[in-house]
Amino acid sequence: MSNRKPDLKAVTETKRFIVPNEGDRYVTRAIDCFLNTDDTKQRFGPYFVDGDQLVFRTVATSRTGSELLENIVAQKIDQGGSKFLVGNSSALGEIGRRVHYGQEERNTAVTEIQMRLGNLIPMMPFSVFEEADLNMEALRIVQRGPEEEITRLRDTGKRAKKGAKLQKGERLRGESDYDKKYHVWILETVHYTGASLFKVGSKHFLFDLDRRELEQQVFNPFLVQLFGPAETIAEAYEAMKPVQVREAEKSGTELKRQGEWFFIKAPKDVQKRCNEIETLANVSLRAGDNRPNECKAVGFDKDGKVVEVVKNTHGRLGFHESPDDDDLKMPHTMYVTGRVRHTGREHADLMLKGFWIAVPNTATDSWQISGDID
């Protein structure tokens, strides 16, 4: 897909699009009809112009009957008299789908029609709207980031024991407890349509990849609802930083991040006092409805006294004996240390040497995006 971004303001039905006559003829004719005509019912091979949507359709057959499968390729969105055109950059699994020895293989790569649409209109992963239950008809794109080629690890679905012969690019991750086998992952380079800042109604959202995870070749797309409006992607990222994090950046205090949590290195006097505490509590850090991050911590009450660690009803060391008295015994100030592990395995483990203050970002809601995207 081209790195040239279409002009967002110019992409309406009033513009005449030049669609090169190349590649798959059905793709060429479908794109030309969808972008340049008012037709609402046309077919070009497996591609259909159906109302305000461009759709790919195919039929899956089995012993029990047949099933119609489809992918929405692009959509026209009414914007007060004109229509905004946007293509789908989510993986179109039905295009190129095949059944091999009874096993269904769905497409995960960028398709020809997506590459060609990407040269003409903005692209957005439609799966984001499904995951977050957002009304796509109310979409307004504020800013798009540059398209990228990224290197990531993908789970092949295979499992193998340590020492097994692997294909080029494959590696083992995540040992299983019951049979000592690992998941087989493969390293691949894929296209990414880029970050997007957009509005749905009066709410502002940021879609992107977790850049910390990407350093480990982990492809982890996310969507967050911002606390307030933002005009640029950079401004949106800055707005997600709480006051404590901005102050730490200004003072040069060491910072780390895992998912929606920031960790600020505690001062030396606090480090010394925390190191004197022998028993650490097991705690769960939860931001909103997200799955918690587990780690160890020490706590102090509002008078600066150490909060006692007790064994709760589940046999874990914590600041409270049962879930019913959370509010009574949770510390006024807490410092975490050691391994921070996300219970949903959506984020790589983070190792904290010494003691740190945990602070969540300012997003009012967030979603981890499942499935593949371009």
C-alpha positions in Angstrom: 0.0 0.0 0.0 1.3 3.4 -0.9 2.7 5.8 1.8 0.8 8.7 0.1 -2.1 9.7 2.3 -5.3 10.9 0.6 -6.5 14.4 1.4 -9.2 13.8 4.0 -11.1 16.9 3.2 -11.2 16.1 -0.5 -12.4 12.5 -0.3 -16.1 12.8 -1.0 -18.4 11.6 -3.8 -18.1 14.8 -5.6 -14.5 14.0 -6.6 -13.7 12.0 -9.7 -11.3 9.2 -8.9 -8.8 7.9 -11.5 -8.8 4.2 -11.0 -5.9 2.6 -13.0 -6.9 -0.3 -15.3 -4.5 -2.8 -13.8 -4.5 -6.0 -11.8 -7.7 -8.0 -11.2 -10.4 -6.6 -13.6 -13.2 -7.2 -11.0 -11.3 -5.2 -8.4 -10.8 -2.3 -10.9 -14.4 -2.2 -12.0 -15.7 -2.6 -8.4 -13.5 0.3 -7.1 -14.5 2.5 -10.1 -18.2 1.9 -9.6 -18.1 2.5 -5.8 -16.0 5.6 -5.9 -17.3 7.3 -9.1 -21.0 6.5 -9.5 -24.2 6.6 -7.5 -25.0 3.0 -8.2 -26.3 1.1 -5.2 -26.7 -2.4 -6.7 -23.9 -3.7 -8.9 -21.9 -6.9 -9.0 -18.3 -7.5 -10.3 -17.4 -11.1 -9.7 -17.2 -11.6 -6.0 -17.4 -7.8 -5.3 -20.8 -6.1 -4.7 -21.7 -2.5 -4.5 -24.6 -2.7 -2.0 -26.1 0.6 -0.9 -23.3 2.6 0.7 -21.0 -0.4 1.0 -18.5 -2.2 -1.1 -18.6 -5.9 -0.1 -16.8 -9.1 -1.0 -19.0 -12.2 -0.8 -18.3 -15.9 -1.1 -20.2 -19.1 -0.3 -18.9 -21.8 2.0 -20.3 -25.3 1.5 -20.2 -28.3 3.7 -22.2 -31.5 4.3 -24.7 -29.7 6.3 -25.4 -27.0 3.7 -24.0 -23.7 2.5 -23.3 -20.3 4.2 -22.9 -16.9 2.8 -19.6 -15.2 4.0 -18.7 -11.6 3.4 -16.2 -8.8 4.2 -17.1 -5.1 4.1 -14.3 -3.6 2.0 -15.3 0.1 2.0 -18.1 2.4 3.1 -19.7 5.7 2.3 -20.6 7.8 5.4 -23.1 10.6 5.2 -21.7 13.9 6.3 -24.4 16.5 5.9 -25.0 16.4 2.2 -21.8 14.8 1.0 -20.5 11.3 1.6 -17.1 10.6 3.2 -15.4 7.5 1.8 -13.3 5.2 3.9 -11.8 1.7 3.3 -11.5 -1.2 5.7 -7.9 -1.9 6.7 -8.9 -4.9 9.0 -7.8 -8.3 7.7 -10.4 -9.4 5.1 -10.4 -13.1 6.0 -12.8 -14.3 3.3 -10.8 -13.0 0.4 -8.5 -15.9 -0.6 -10.1 -18.1 2.0 -9.6 -21.8 1.3 -10.2 -25.2 2.9 -7.2 -27.5 2.9 -7.7 -31.1 4.0 -10.8 -30.1 6.0 -9.0 -27.2 7.7 -10.2 -23.6 7.0 -7.5 -21.1 6.2 -8.6 -17.5 6.3 -6.6 -14.6 4.8 -4.5 -12.5 7.2 -2.5 -10.5 4.6 -3.3 -7.2 2.9 -5.3 -7.7 -0.3 -5.1 -6.2 -3.7 -8.3 -4.2 -3.3 -7.1 -2.8 0.0 -3.7 -1.7 -1.5 -5.4 0.0 -4.4 -8.1 1.7 -2.3 -5.3 2.9 0.1 -4.0 5.0 -2.8 -7.4 6.8 -3.2 -9.2 7.0 0.1 -8.4 6.9 3.9 -8.2 3.4 5.4 -9.5 2.5 8.9 -9.7 -0.9 10.7 -13.5 -1.5 10.8 -13.0 -4.2 13.5 -12.2 -1.4 15.9 -15.8 -0.1 15.7 -17.2 -3.6 16.2 -15.0 -4.3 19.2 -16.0 -1.0 20.9 -19.6 -1.0 19.7 -19.2 2.4 18.0 -21.5 3.8 15.3 -19.4 4.1 12.2 -22.0 6.4 10.6 -20.9 9.1 13.1 -17.2 8.7 12.2 -15.1 11.8 11.7 -11.3 11.3 11.1 -9.2 14.0 12.8 -5.7 12.8 11.9 -4.0 9.8 10.4 -0.5 8.7 11.1 1.9 7.5 8.4 1.6 4.0 7.1 4.4 1.6 8.2 6.0 -1.8 7.5 6.4 -3.5 10.9 8.1 -6.7 12.0 6.0 -8.8 14.4 5.6 -12.3 15.8 2.6 -14.3 14.8 1.3 -17.4 16.5 1.2 -20.2 13.9 -1.2 -22.3 15.9 1.5 -25.1 16.2 3.1 -26.3 19.4 6.5 -28.0 19.9 8.9 -29.1 22.6 12.2 -27.4 23.2 14.8 -28.6 20.8 12.3 -29.4 18.0 13.2 -28.6 14.4 11.6 -25.3 13.4 11.1 -23.6 10.0 13.0 -20.4 9.1 11.8 -17.5 11.2 10.0 -19.7 13.7 10.6 -19.5 17.5 9.1 -20.9 20.7 7.3 -18.9 23.3 5.1 -19.5 26.3 5.8 -23.0 27.7 2.6 -25.0 28.5 2.4 -26.4 32.1 0.8 -29.7 31.3 2.9 -31.1 28.4 6.0 -28.9 28.3 5.3 -27.7 24.8 5.7 -24.2 23.5 3.6 -22.2 21.1 5.4 -21.8 17.7 5.6 -18.2 16.5 7.0 -16.9 13.3 8.6 -13.5 12.6 7.1 -11.7 9.6 7.0 -8.2 8.1 3.5 -6.8 7.5 1.9 -3.5 6.5 0.2 -1.3 9.1 -2.2 1.4 8.0 -1.0 3.8 10.8 -2.4 5.4 13.9 -5.8 7.2 13.7 -7.3 10.0 15.8 -11.0 10.2 15.2 -14.4 11.4 16.6 -17.6 9.5 17.0 -20.2 12.1 18.0 -18.6 14.3 20.6 -16.2 11.6 21.8 -12.5 11.4 20.7 -10.7 8.1 20.2 -7.1 7.1 19.5 -6.3 3.9 17.7 -2.7 2.6 17.4 -0.2 -0.2 18.2 1.4 -0.4 21.7 4.9 0.8 20.8 6.5 -0.8 23.8 5.1 -4.2 22.8 6.3 -3.6 19.2 9.9 -3.4 20.5 9.4 -7.1 21.4 7.8 -7.8 18.0 4.4 -8.1 19.7 1.5 -6.8 17.5 -0.9 -5.3 20.1 -3.4 -2.9 18.6 -5.5 -0.8 21.1 -8.3 1.7 21.1 -8.8 4.3 23.8 -11.4 7.0 24.5 -9.7 10.2 25.4 -10.7 12.3 28.4 -11.2 15.3 26.2 -10.7 16.6 22.6 -7.4 16.4 20.7 -6.3 17.9 17.4 -3.3 15.7 16.7 -2.1 12.1 17.5 0.8 13.5 19.4 -1.5 15.7 21.5 -3.7 12.7 22.2 -0.7 10.7 23.5 0.3 13.6 25.7 -3.2 14.0 27.0 -3.2 10.4 28.3 -0.3 11.2 30.6 -1.5 12.0 34.2 -0.1 15.1 36.0 2.3 12.9 38.0 3.9 11.5 34.8 4.3 14.9 33.2 6.0 16.2 36.4 8.3 13.2 36.5 9.3 13.8 32.9 10.1 17.5 33.6 12.2 16.5 36.6 14.0 13.7 34.8 12.7 11.0 37.1 12.9 7.5 35.6 9.6 6.2 34.1 8.4 2.9 32.7 5.1 1.8 31.2 3.1 -1.3 30.7 -0.2 -1.0 28.9 -2.4 1.6 30.6 -0.1 1.9 33.6 2.9 4.3 34.2 5.5 3.5 36.8 7.4 6.4 38.4 10.7 5.6 40.3 10.3 6.4 44.0 12.8 8.8 45.7 16.0 7.4 47.4 14.6 7.9 50.9 11.5 5.9 50.0 13.6 3.2 48.4 15.6 2.8 51.6 12.5 2.6 53.8 10.7 0.1 51.4 13.8 -2.1 51.4 13.6 -2.5 55.1 10.1 -4.1 54.9 10.5 -7.9 54.8 7.0 -9.0 53.8 5.5 -7.8 50.5 1.8 -7.9 49.5 0.4 -9.5 46.3 -1.6 -6.7 44.7 -3.7 -6.3 41.5 -3.5 -3.0 39.6 -6.8 -2.5 37.7 -7.7 0.5 35.5 -11.4 0.7 34.7 -12.8 -2.6 33.3 -9.4 -3.8 32.0 -7.9 -7.0 33.2 -5.6 -6.4 36.2 -1.8 -6.3 36.4 -0.3 -8.4 39.2 2.8 -7.5 41.2 4.2 -7.1 44.7 4.0 -4.0 46.8 4.5 -2.3 50.2 2.0 0.2 51.5 1.7 3.1 53.9 -1.3 4.7 55.6 -2.1 8.4 55.5 0.2 8.9 58.6 3.1 7.3 56.8 2.9 4.0 58.9 3.5 0.7 57.2 0.3 -1.1 56.4 0.3 -4.7 57.8 0.4 -7.5 55.3 -2.0 -10.4 56.1 -2.9 -13.7 54.6 -6.4 -13.5 53.0 -9.1 -16.0 52.6 -7.4 -17.4 49.4 -4.1 -17.9 51.1 -2.4 -14.9 49.4 -0.5 -12.2 51.2 -2.3 -8.9 50.9 -3.4 -5.7 52.6 -6.9 -7.1 53.4 -8.3 -10.4 54.6 -11.2 -10.6 52.3 -12.7 -8.8 49.2 -15.3 -7.2 51.5 -12.8 -5.0 53.4 -10.8 -3.6 50.4 -11.7 0.0 51.3 -10.8 -0.5 54.9 -7.3 -1.8 54.6 -5.9 -0.7 51.2 -2.9 1.6 51.8 -3.0 5.4 51.3 0.3 5.2 49.3 1.6 2.0 47.6 5.0 1.2 46.0 5.3 -1.7 43.6 8.3 -3.8 42.8 9.5 -6.9 40.9 7.7 -8.5 38.0 4.5 -6.8 36.8 2.4 -9.4 34.9 -0.8 -8.7 33.0 -3.4 -11.4 33.7 -4.8 -11.3 30.2 -1.3 -11.8 28.7 -2.0 -8.8 26.5 1.2 -7.1 27.6 4.8 -8.3 28.0 6.0 -8.7 31.6 7.7 -5.7 33.0 10.6 -6.0 35.6 10.8 -3.2 38.1 14.1 -3.0 40.0 13.5 -1.1 43.3 10.2 0.5 44.2 7.8 2.5 42.0 4.6 4.4 42.1 1.9 3.0 39.8 -0.3 5.6 38.0 -3.0 4.8 35.3 -3.3 6.8 32.2 -6.2 9.3 31.8 -8.2 7.4 29.2 -11.9 7.1 30.1 -12.2 3.7 28.4 -10.1 1.3 26.4 -10.3 -1.8 24.3 -7.8 -4.4 23.3 -8.5 -5.2 19.6 -8.8 -8.9 18.7 -8.3 -10.4 15.3 -5.8 -9.2 12.6 -5.6 -5.7 11.0 -3.6 -4.3 8.2 
